[in-house]
């Protein structure tokens, strides 16, 4: 185990210091491809920047193991010797995910002739912008042999859970859909001393913002929550001029697809109707995002059985709670039965005090061997295929 963990650490640190974002991940994919090639894999491009490799007999049921590989556009402040020196960072642990899938790939290659399923190993970019999974689907990852199930891991840190603890959802919807939107308001410029000769886009935008806040306050059912946040608003060019333009950007999170569609319609109605009331015009555009993350309970229970067998019952924690973060693994979950497992990789009392997406986020690398072993074992035990 020590030798295996050292190998995993080497891979992870190499990926960590190469952090890249979105679909622009050439160094990351070159490193992953080199390691897979060393193991004897044939590696193909999947979509714009993903990598796909297979192991096992293609005539047998197919299972997808997915790891995301992109980082975040933020400067790292951990002070680690292998910290990324650019304005990019693996603050969400995708370097851990990619390394665990590489570890599983090595374990599975050694057992290839004995596998009861064919495995597609997907290293997916652009999860942080919620576009990579759909791009890989469009790029052929679901083509023949089509996967019949999908598994993924996501690490957590900075909490109260012991490293090596797996969190599984007992809900059929494990994470909300996400939508990003931009509202643009067009008015008419005039001198600040003669507001009657203009149409103030900033005033219209301010009232639109207040109107949007009314959605969760008055149009949300107690048993069907959603969150709508406007995090950016700007407009105008001078303090003594009527603004002819204003813009705001926000995000919507919802656990129900019908609610998601309804609120998106209401955002447009409120923006356009309010702007008209102030003699301005508004346009609304939704960009990116992903659907709700479906959780196949049967696959989750199968995974829990393997965790208990490998690491003990104390390593399994079921939750019926709902987190606010979204995951573009959701796209796969709308295609085939899927489950995403959360793996604790840093307990606060052990010095891992910063959460995901923080410039000082750190991870307990002991989790690498745990995650690799589980991913391989899911496949060795048939991935729950009947």
C-alpha positions, 0 to 999 in steps of 0.5 A: 500500500505504501508503494502504491500510495507513493505512486499516487502522490507523485501523479497527483502532485504533478497534476496539481502543479499543472492546474488548468481550466475549462477545455484548455487542459493540454498539459493535464491531458498530456500527462494523463495520456502518458501514464495510461499509455505506460499501463498499456492503454489505447487512449482516444480524444473524447469531445474537445479535450477529454480522454477516453480509455477502455479495459475489459471485454467489449462484449460484456456489459459496459460501465463508465468511470468518470473523473473531472480534471480541470481546476479553478481560475484562482491563485493558490495560497497553500505554500505547498512545494508543489503548488501551482505557480499560475493563477489557476488551482485545483481547489476543488480536488479534481487532481485527486479525482484524476489520480484516483482514476489513474490508480484504478486504471492500473489495478484494473489493467492487471485484472483485465482478463478476469473482469465481468464488465467492460469499463470506459475510463473518462477523464473529463474537462470543464466540469467547473464551468458545467460544460465538459460532461455534455461535450463528452456525451456529444463527443461519443462517450455514450456510443457503442458499447453504451455504458449501462451505469456510471460512477464518480467520486468527489472529494471533500475537505475542511469538515468533521469527517475522517479521511476515508469516509464515504458519503452517499445520498439516500435521495433520488436527486442528490444535487440541484440543477444549475443555471447561469443568467445575464440580464441586460437593461437598455435605457437612454443616456442624458445629463444627470441634471435632466433625468427627464430627457433620459431613461435610467437603466440603473433604476430599472435594473435595481427594481428588477433585482428587487423583483427577482428577490421576490421569487424565492420569498413568495413563489417558493413552496416549503417542500420544493426549494430553490435558490436564486442569487444575483452576484454581479451588477454594474452599469453607467459610466459617470456619476453625473450622467443617466445610465443608458445600460446596466447588466446583472449576472446570477445563478439559479439552483433547483432540485426539480426540473419543472420548478427550474423551467418555471423560475427561468420563465419568471426571471424573463417575465420580471426582467422584461416587465419591470424594464418596460414599466420604467420605459427601458428594455431588458433581455435575459440570456441563460448560459451553461449550467446542468440538470439535476443530479439523479442518484440511482439508489440501487447503485449507491447501495451496491457501492456501500456494500463494497465500501463496508467490505473493504474499509468497514461499516464505519466508512459509510455515511448515508445522508438525506440532506441537500447540498447547494453545489451542482455537478455536471456528472448530472448529464450522465445521470439523465442518460444512464443509472448513475451515482456520485460518491463523496470521499472525505479527504481532510478532517478539520482537526487534522489541520485541513481547515479550509473548504473546497474552492478556497485558495488555501484548500489542502487535501489528505493524500491518504484518500488517494489509495482509498478512492482508487481501491474502491473504483477498481473494486466496483468494477471487479465486483461487476459494478452492480450489473445484473 
